[in-house]
């Protein structure tokens, strides 16, 4: 099965239309972050999310970790999916489920060591999907995505093999390496930001090359 493609760091309705026209199954909308590319205002996120036709999913990338704060962030943006880029507090997802039971939740796991497998399996008990990225939440200024770095795909493959829920692969993907990544990791979906951009803008030639590579 061809993996789903999520195009992240979408900055406008025009970029969302372009991503969808090439076949994106989801678009990522980055809210305020400690670091990294692509953050836009909550107002703009809501406007873009409203413009995206179903069944394309709209992901709010939030660095909030408390249940109430995550819910409040969602209500300002009204995307179809939450992407939690940092580790939520212990009861946060239970709180979200109680208030917004239909909302899909994707938990990001920053793959840095063998411990990431245990972290991913714990997260899979409550999330609807996992997204494996290459950030570093342990830094003084947290890296929560958008690094453009490739992590160890052997660890990602182990997570895919053990996870009971779908797994997206992110981190340094582009048209030159995505086919190898898919073959080695076997993810449900792939996710990228900088790999389809030139000068910070979504690049239709890079999009075309990327989708052609994904489809083999």
Long-range contacts (C-beta under 8 A, 24 or more apart in sequence): 2-214, 2-215, 2-216, 3-182, 3-187, 3-188, 3-189, 3-190, 3-214, 4-168, 4-188, 4-189, 4-190, 5-189, 5-190, 5-191, 5-210, 5-211, 5-214, 6-57, 6-59, 6-168, 6-189, 6-190, 6-191, 6-192, 7-191, 7-192, 7-193, 7-196, 7-202, 7-207, 8-38, 8-59, 8-61, 8-145, 8-146, 8-170, 8-191, 8-192, 8-193, 9-37, 9-38, 9-146, 9-193, 9-194, 9-197, 10-38, 10-48, 10-202, 11-38, 11-40, 11-44, 11-202, 12-44, 12-48, 13-47, 13-48, 13-51, 15-201, 15-202, 16-48, 16-51, 16-52, 17-51, 18-202, 18-204, 18-207, 19-202, 19-207, 20-52, 20-53, 20-56, 22-204, 22-207, 22-208, 22-211, 23-211, 24-56, 25-56, 25-57, 25-189, 26-56, 26-57, 26-58, 26-59, 26-81, 26-189, 27-52, 27-56, 27-57, 27-58, 27-59, 28-59, 28-61, 28-83, 28-191, 28-193, 29-58, 29-59, 29-60, 29-61, 29-77, 29-79, 30-61, 30-145, 30-146, 31-60, 31-61, 31-62, 31-63, 31-73, 31-77, 32-63, 33-61, 33-63, 33-85, 33-144, 33-145, 33-146, 34-63, 34-141, 34-142, 34-143, 34-144, 35-141, 35-142, 35-143, 35-144, 35-146, 36-135, 36-143, 36-144, 36-145, 36-146, 36-147, 37-146, 37-193, 37-194, 37-200, 38-146, 38-193, 42-73, 42-76, 42-77, 43-76, 45-76, 45-77, 45-79, 46-76, 46-77, 46-78, 49-77, 49-78, 49-79, 49-80, 50-78, 57-81, 57-104, 59-83, 59-106, 61-85, 61-145, 63-142, 63-144, 65-89, 65-92, 66-92, 67-91, 67-92, 67-93, 67-94, 67-95, 67-96, 68-95, 70-96, 71-95, 71-96, 71-99, 71-100, 74-100, 74-103, 80-104, 81-105, 81-106, 82-106, 83-108, 83-131, 84-108, 84-127, 85-133, 85-135, 85-144, 85-145, 86-137, 86-142, 86-144, 87-119, 87-137, 93-126, 93-127, 94-126, 97-126, 104-128, 104-129, 105-129, 106-130, 106-131, 106-168, 107-131, 108-132, 108-133, 108-135, 108-144, 108-145, 109-133, 109-159, 110-134, 110-135, 110-136, 110-137, 110-143, 110-144, 111-151, 111-152, 111-155, 111-156, 111-159, 111-171, 112-136, 112-151, 113-155, 114-155, 116-155, 116-159, 117-155, 117-158, 117-159, 117-162, 120-159, 120-162, 120-163, 120-167, 121-159, 121-162, 121-163, 124-163, 124-164, 124-165, 127-165, 128-165, 128-166, 129-165, 129-166, 129-167, 129-168, 129-188, 130-159, 130-163, 130-165, 130-166, 130-167, 130-168, 131-167, 131-168, 131-169, 131-170, 131-191, 132-156, 132-159, 132-167, 132-168, 132-169, 132-170, 132-171, 132-187, 133-170, 133-171, 133-191, 134-170, 134-171, 134-172, 145-170, 145-193, 146-193, 146-194, 147-171, 147-172, 148-172, 148-193, 148-194, 148-195, 150-177, 153-181, 153-184, 153-185, 154-184, 156-185, 156-187, 157-184, 157-185, 157-186, 160-185, 160-186, 160-187, 160-188, 174-206, 174-210, 175-206, 175-209, 175-210, 175-212, 175-213, 176-213, 178-210, 178-213, 178-214, 179-213, 179-214, 179-216, 182-214, 190-214
